Amino acid sequence: NGNTATCVATITVVEGTALPAGWSNANIGNAQGSAIYKPCTSNGQFTLTSKGFSNNPDLQHSAWRSLCGNGSITTRVESVSNGGWAGIEVRENATPGSRKVALKTQLTNFVRRVFRMVANAQPQSQQFPAPAHSWLRITRTGNNFAMYVSPNGTDWQLAASTTLALPNCVQIGLFAESVNANT
């Protein structure tokens, strides 16, 4: 009938910090940490904290989702404070001592890969040069795991690979660990 109307509205969006659907987080070992997610940043941003000395091979705060079958995780580590470590991992479960593969950085000239092939055994760790490599990726194909590093998220270099028999469904995600009991 030719009637029109207009309206001016102010909408306020309050950004939450809850993890995305399907993601969980927990302290592993005696770590004290947290995980938050900021969906409004480019591609979303996770921030993890962990307090406790990482001389224990499973003292960290993790955020993960379930992966059944093949898949991968890729992340860019933007900052690490107080000499801690940040990285990605595929692990059997959140129990300290579970079998896992991990790739971590302190954003120095080195990246470290970690494998635990037997539950509750000491992990095998190796540090290798990777200056300015803040991008990390782990790809799972069956029981084969390939780990990659990149300075820019485009040019990838194989950092390590291993075969580890894990259940079909595992936890894949991010972690932070401290090197100081107080920070």
Beta strands, then each sheet from edge to edge (+ up, - down):
strand 1: 23-28
strand 2: 32-38
strand 3: 45-51
strand 4: 60-68
strand 5: 71-76
strand 6: 85-91
strand 7: 100-105
strand 8: 110-116
strand 9: 124-129
strand 10: 135-141
strand 11: 144-150
strand 12: 157-163
strand 13: 169-177
sheet 1: 1+ 4- 13+ 6- 7+ 8- 9+
sheet 2: 2+ 3-
sheet 3: 5+ 10- 11+ 12-
end
